[in-house]
Amino acid sequence: MNKYIFVTGGVCSSLGKGVAASSLGALLEGRGLNVRMVKCDPYINMDAGTMSPYQHGEVYVTDDGAETDLDLGNYARFTSGPLGRANSITTGQVYDAVIRKEREGRYLGRCVQVIPHITDEIKSRILTPAREDADTDVVIVEIGGTVGDIESIPFLEAARQLIHELGKTNAISVHLTLIPEVAGGELKTKPTQHSVKAMQEQGIQPDVLICRAPTMLDESTRRKIALFTNVDPDAVFTSYNVDTTIYEVPLIFFNQELDQVVLKKLGVESRHTDLTAWHSMTERFAVRKGKVRIGIVGKYMELHDAYKSVYEALFHGGLACGVEVEPVKIDSSRLEETDNQENILGPGAPGGGINGILVPGGFGQRGINGMVKAAAWARTNRIPYFGICLGMQIMVIDWGRNVLGWEDADSTEFNQDTKHPVISLLEEQVDVKNYGGTMRLGKSDTVTEPGTLIAAAYGQRTVSERHRHRYEFSNKYRGEMIESGLKIAAYTPDGSLVECVEWPEHPWGLGVQFHPEFKSKPTGASPLFRDFIAAARDCMRAAL
Ligand code: GLN
């Protein structure tokens, strides 16, 4: 019998529900269980693919090419079960499926309603990952939004029905709330009491509470919360603020025996306890020496979540190389407005010089010329440079403009009339009008050329990474690019598409058409992020 854990949040958003759910997943994996993670998103979009990174943070891409919510990125960093289309459920998908069935006449003339038709569709989707994967022991279902939101009601109702149908020992509710601190340092439990009441109004009695608080809750506060909420005192946990790293949260929960309480409630025997990977990660965190400053030159700089997996992967790279990584967020349009890059990237910049430049993925024209300037700066000043997707295309545009002397070299995404379209659309993409899910998406193989940085990083000929883009390196310029010195370091297996370019005679200048950040973990950094940070660290030390 598969076990289900429904994770909900109350009081307010941004309490770290994704991190809490993922950390619980990590602990249960540490107990030898096969854990699957599912996210329910109450928004009406079919998926996150068409949402602006400003609105909703990054779009996380899975192996099977689903464009999902960034919480799936958290799951991927904390747990190791497969993640794909079936692990991300949105209101849009649910209604789309129900309305299609209605049009096909599959409801046999009945009036189609939220209960039972929408809730049945939600329940069936929640049950799908375990149904399709016989190895599953536990499914953790995170319900997005905050209890009390109109949008999440059908998902909570589906959870209520499932808890009832599966039985209390097979399905439990874990509820995350906030314990605010008021003037004088007093911790307040009232919002938590109200939040649990809101859950009870939906017919769900939380079995476990995780309270987000500035510091560890004392025994009397936990007893008080328990008394008001019908939750056992030993099932009230604290997710206190950490000034180290979010990757410590699994161990913080472990020390409070969260996994033991959850397993007991679900009647599951733990197979073993192995949290070695998390312990060694915290050890590596503690012994980092020195700091490298990495300039991230992009266009969505105000919102940290817009490049979430990139920042996380940089941190992982730092862990692997024994250094702290300071991300320096640089809005590329600032570089467009000035010819004095020195004050933004060089030793004249606030806080000192940048030791490495990363241009992440992106869409649209704004800020592109600033990114090209950043690439040219890194190339000519021998600063390590890492281009991801758009960042690789930027390297090719810089090479066309500044090495081959084609002033108008560009991607046709930004200039349709350029005489030198060094980046352009594939034939099959030219007539695409529908923007949802029509890019080159998901995992595919890349074959590396021996003797290149990318081959050294992965240590293998064929690598598998994920894509999310529409434009490609234009093959008609391959010859001139190679003759002028640009290295083509990896291709698709049939050789038809360029997957990686590298700068010659440079400490570390590399761009890839795929997104290695999606597969990076704190317990195992992406090889390219690791080597980029190592190069930045070595350049920084050489300059001292
Ligand atoms: N806009 C570019 C393309 O569609 C790059 C996409 C990306 O960086 N993810 O090809």
Residues whose N, C-alpha, C, O or C-beta is under 5 A from the ligand:
A	BS01	LIG	G361 G362 F363 I388 C389 L390 R468 H469 R470 Y471
